[in-house]
Amino acid sequence: MERDNAVTTYAEDIIREMREDDLIDILEIENRSFISPWMRRTFEETIESPISTNSVIEINSEILGYIMLYSVEDEAHIMNLAVHPDYRGRGYASKLITRTVSCFVGKNVSEFFLEVREGNINAQRLYTKFGFKGIGKRKRYYTETNEDALLMKLSLHQ
Ligand SMILES: CC(C)(COP(=O)(O)OP(=O)(O)OC[C@H]1O[C@@H](n2cnc3c(N)ncnc32)[C@H](O)[C@@H]1OP(=O)(O)O)[C@@H](O)C(=O)NCCC(=O)NCCS
């Protein structure tokens, strides 16, 4: 009997800097992820900002998710994070956070902040897994639904 010597190779995901020509794919993910999605202009302004760090995770040139942060001195603020609905639950957000946090550690950033909807339990679980802790609430932060935001913080040097 002949042996099947075919080798199946699986593409590796890569994390790289976000570019403006990614925005069509990113806006599709954004619109499918949020009640009040960012507009294209907000993405463009954030990419152009000298204090932002913006990364995408992709496989075979297909964008699966992205993360965007602002950082000043030793603090960074996660402004946006989403994974394509078809690719959730596979660890891609975790990879984005792990890589981003480790990059910032090299730049002496020691505190990360973010706001998350009180009702967004999946995202809160994700952040808690990485050591983020709830440190307060921003009342009616999400104006379109009047929902409160939970303010979360990760301190690398406790
Ligand atoms: C939140 C989000 C980014 C998670 O992305 P993801 O790639 O699916 O996350 P991961 O696969 O890395 O999951 C990591 C952890 O998050 C939590 N989590 C993510 N999705 C979850 C779900 N559907 N149910 C329960 N926990 C979930 C779990 O703790 C999980 O760890 P585990 O797999 O060990 O249980 C994604 O669901 C998303 O894009 N949601 C819409 C946008 C959004 O809410 N962004 C965050 C705004 S603050």
Ligand as a Chemical Component Dictionary entry (heavy atoms), coordinates in Angstrom:
data_LIG
# 
_chem_comp.id                   LIG 
_chem_comp.type                 NON-POLYMER 
_chem_comp.pdbx_formal_charge   0 
_chem_comp.three_letter_code    LIG 
# 
loop_
_chem_comp_atom.comp_id 
_chem_comp_atom.atom_id 
_chem_comp_atom.alt_atom_id 
_chem_comp_atom.type_symbol 
_chem_comp_atom.charge 
_chem_comp_atom.model_Cartn_x 
_chem_comp_atom.model_Cartn_y 
_chem_comp_atom.model_Cartn_z 
_chem_comp_atom.pdbx_ordinal 
LIG C1  C1  C 0 -13.278 40.460 23.967 1  
LIG C2  C2  C 0 -12.587 39.874 22.732 2  
LIG C3  C3  C 0 -11.543 40.880 22.232 3  
LIG C4  C4  C 0 -11.910 38.560 23.110 4  
LIG O1  O1  O 0 -11.185 38.080 21.982 5  
LIG P1  P1  P 0 -10.820 36.529 21.823 6  
LIG O2  O2  O 0 -9.754  36.407 20.791 7  
LIG O3  O3  O 0 -12.044 35.744 21.618 8  
LIG O4  O4  O 0 -10.221 36.222 23.271 9  
LIG P2  P2  P 0 -9.317  34.961 23.672 10 
LIG O5  O5  O 0 -9.644  33.792 22.803 11 
LIG O6  O6  O 0 -7.891  35.396 23.721 12 
LIG O7  O7  O 0 -9.866  34.658 25.133 13 
LIG C5  C5  C 0 -9.117  34.989 26.272 14 
LIG C6  C6  C 0 -10.008 34.970 27.496 15 
LIG O8  O8  O 0 -11.055 35.912 27.388 16 
LIG C7  C7  C 0 -12.229 35.405 28.054 17 
LIG N1  N1  N 0 -13.274 35.200 27.025 18 
LIG C8  C8  C 0 -13.186 35.570 25.726 19 
LIG N2  N2  N 0 -14.337 35.250 25.071 20 
LIG C9  C9  C 0 -15.153 34.680 25.994 21 
LIG C10 C10 C 0 -16.468 34.134 25.946 22 
LIG N3  N3  N 0 -17.192 34.122 24.787 23 
LIG N4  N4  N 0 -17.003 33.656 27.081 24 
LIG C11 C11 C 0 -16.316 33.665 28.225 25 
LIG N5  N5  N 0 -15.041 34.149 28.341 26 
LIG C12 C12 C 0 -14.480 34.659 27.238 27 
LIG C13 C13 C 0 -11.823 34.099 28.687 28 
LIG O9  O9  O 0 -11.300 34.385 29.975 29 
LIG C14 C14 C 0 -10.691 33.666 27.771 30 
LIG O10 O10 O 0 -9.789  32.815 28.414 31 
LIG P3  P3  P 0 -9.995  31.217 28.356 32 
LIG O11 O11 O 0 -10.036 30.887 26.913 33 
LIG O12 O12 O 0 -8.799  30.703 29.071 34 
LIG O13 O13 O 0 -11.293 30.963 29.032 35 
LIG C15 C15 C 0 -13.615 39.569 21.593 36 
LIG O14 O14 O 0 -14.680 38.814 22.143 37 
LIG C16 C16 C 0 -14.205 40.805 20.924 38 
LIG O15 O15 O 0 -13.633 41.317 19.962 39 
LIG N6  N6  N 0 -15.355 41.282 21.450 40 
LIG C17 C17 C 0 -16.019 42.478 20.898 41 
LIG C18 C18 C 0 -15.205 43.722 21.122 42 
LIG C19 C19 C 0 -14.871 43.943 22.580 43 
LIG O16 O16 O 0 -15.679 43.702 23.481 44 
LIG N7  N7  N 0 -13.646 44.451 22.823 45 
LIG C20 C20 C 0 -13.184 44.778 24.149 46 
LIG C21 C21 C 0 -13.642 46.168 24.471 47 
LIG S1  S1  S 0 -13.144 46.682 26.095 48 
# 
loop_
_chem_comp_bond.comp_id 
_chem_comp_bond.atom_id_1 
_chem_comp_bond.atom_id_2 
_chem_comp_bond.value_order 
_chem_comp_bond.pdbx_ordinal 
LIG C1  C2  SING 1  
LIG C2  C3  SING 2  
LIG C2  C4  SING 3  
LIG C2  C15 SING 4  
LIG C4  O1  SING 5  
LIG O1  P1  SING 6  
LIG P1  O2  DOUB 7  
LIG P1  O3  SING 8  
LIG P1  O4  SING 9  
LIG O4  P2  SING 10 
LIG P2  O5  DOUB 11 
LIG P2  O6  SING 12 
LIG P2  O7  SING 13 
LIG O7  C5  SING 14 
LIG C5  C6  SING 15 
LIG C6  O8  SING 16 
LIG C6  C14 SING 17 
LIG O8  C7  SING 18 
LIG C7  N1  SING 19 
LIG C7  C13 SING 20 
LIG N1  C8  SING 21 
LIG N1  C12 SING 22 
LIG C8  N2  DOUB 23 
LIG N2  C9  SING 24 
LIG C9  C10 SING 25 
LIG C9  C12 DOUB 26 
LIG C10 N3  SING 27 
LIG C10 N4  DOUB 28 
LIG N4  C11 SING 29 
LIG C11 N5  DOUB 30 
LIG N5  C12 SING 31 
LIG C13 O9  SING 32 
LIG C13 C14 SING 33 
LIG C14 O10 SING 34 
LIG O10 P3  SING 35 
LIG P3  O11 DOUB 36 
LIG P3  O12 SING 37 
LIG P3  O13 SING 38 
LIG C15 O14 SING 39 
LIG C15 C16 SING 40 
LIG C16 O15 DOUB 41 
LIG C16 N6  SING 42 
LIG N6  C17 SING 43 
LIG C17 C18 SING 44 
LIG C18 C19 SING 45 
LIG C19 O16 DOUB 46 
LIG C19 N7  SING 47 
LIG N7  C20 SING 48 
LIG C20 C21 SING 49 
LIG C21 S1  SING 50 
# 
